[in-house]
Amino acid sequence: MNLVEKDSQYLWHPYTQHKTATPPIAITRGKDALLWDENGKEYIDAIASWWVNPFGHSNQFIADAIYKQLTTLEHVLFGGFTHSPAIQVAEKLMEILPKNQQKIFFSDNGSTSVEVAIKVALQYFFNRGEKRTTIIAFENAFHGDTFAAMAASGISFYTQAFQGMFIDVVRIPVPVKGEEETSYQALKDVIQKHNCAGFIFEPLVQGAAGMVMYEPGALDVLIQICKENKVLTIADEVMTGFGKTGKNFACDYIQGQPDMMCLSKALTGGTIPMAITTFTQDLFDAFYDDDINKALFHGHTFTANPTGCAAALASMELLRSAEIQESIVRVNQRHLGFQKHIENHPMVKTTRVLGTIFALEIKIENKESYYGSMRTKLYNFFIEKGVILRPVGNIVYILPPYIITDVQLEKVYAIVEEALEIV
Ligand SMILES: *Cc1c(COP(=O)(O)O)cnc(C)c1O
């Protein structure tokens, strides 16, 4: 039996209808922006394996840091204990986070980082004796698959089986160009009508919705409205963090600062699952009390795993290196060049670029569903050509490892352009 046959015997994959899905591809090796399957076929990983891998597969620098940590202190519980890797991650992060972020809390993945932020927002008001229980979120948001994260997410097929079982979430439109006023007004109305604790948003780019983008100025207005009404703001930078938008964080583009930030995905350079939620001192202080009931009773067994911390430290060092910063600029310039080349193509409806993120919306008659037939056709076409891209409905996006070569990028662009001929 080959790997794919054994897989079908035992494994249940994410976001997969096993009855109708094509079998998975068994990957045996990765290096830089390339992956190889069990038959030796080569693929360009043009989406950095779900946006986690900025520095390339099997990165030696991160691997060495992990090995060193594994053979020094692989893990120790974080309840009642601490260790240098966790402290160093905090120190390194503080150097690049917005200045108001003063405390960090570790967890294991993007969803749990969101879960923690939402629980902190709700308990913040509980601890102060104020009744505020509604969370505000954008339409078509994606914040993860655990329950509070799912409640905040607005893409229906992820959540439809669980409607009616969620915490209170009210949705407002995304302030895309031309819709800003509608969005501001909706936020003001929601705050008027509900006891709102927090507003969670993907800053500047909604990843899972298909790289939907909006302007920093609009986010500043929304944050300002929240501040005036003492509604806590949560920037979910799980996708946008660590350079994807061209700056360390999407929040570096705005004037205001969120009360909390959620980080994961590229945090460890795509090596070890880990996440962090960051907080202002004011939030921490609302839990700081003689009363034990005011503490944050949340934790995960692997909280602040030292090996994960070592991977995060190495990743942040790489991120800040001149070589990676230059690569981010280079990928952005290439994207802008491709955008110019393709934007007037008759099959292209819109294009958008921010930092290392490129997205293109294909012009079609009927609105394509998320996992519709054209999406499948495109996905299979890209795979056949040796490029990993996962279109969202009729939106094709590219979010490569920063270290992707120009030659590899040109190949990705050429295949995207070719795909416009087959739809
Ligand atoms: C991927 C993602 C999450 C969820 O992260 P997981 O690690 O998959 O749980 C949350 N928010 C955003 C913006 C994401 O892109």
The ligand as an SDF file (V2000), in Angstrom:
LIG
                    3D

 15 15  0  0  0  0  0  0  0  0999 V2000
   -6.1330   30.5400   10.4350 C   0  0  0  0  0  0  0  0  0  0  0  0
   -6.7910   31.6110   11.1940 C   0  0  0  0  0  0  0  0  0  0  0  0
   -7.3150   31.3780   12.4830 C   0  0  0  0  0  0  0  0  0  0  0  0
   -7.3540   30.0270   13.1050 C   0  0  0  0  0  0  0  0  0  0  0  0
   -6.0920   29.5180   13.3340 O   0  0  0  0  0  0  0  0  0  0  0  0
   -5.9080   27.9380   13.5770 P   0  0  0  0  0  0  0  0  0  0  0  0
   -4.4620   27.7850   13.8890 O   0  0  0  0  0  0  0  0  0  0  0  0
   -6.2900   27.2890   12.2710 O   0  0  0  0  0  0  0  0  0  0  0  0
   -6.7920   27.5300   14.6730 O   0  0  0  0  0  0  0  0  0  0  0  0
   -7.8480   32.4520   13.1650 C   0  0  0  0  0  0  0  0  0  0  0  0
   -7.8650   33.6800   12.6240 N   0  0  0  0  0  0  0  0  0  0  0  0
   -7.3850   33.9380   11.3990 C   0  0  0  0  0  0  0  0  0  0  0  0
   -7.4200   35.3250   10.8690 C   0  0  0  0  0  0  0  0  0  0  0  0
   -6.8280   32.9160   10.6370 C   0  0  0  0  0  0  0  0  0  0  0  0
   -6.3650   33.1700    9.4100 O   0  0  0  0  0  0  0  0  0  0  0  0
  1  2  1  0
  2  3  1  0
  2 14  2  0
  3  4  1  0
  3 10  2  0
  4  5  1  0
  5  6  1  0
  6  7  2  0
  6  8  1  0
  6  9  1  0
 10 11  1  0
 11 12  2  0
 12 13  1  0
 12 14  1  0
 14 15  1  0
M  END
$$$$
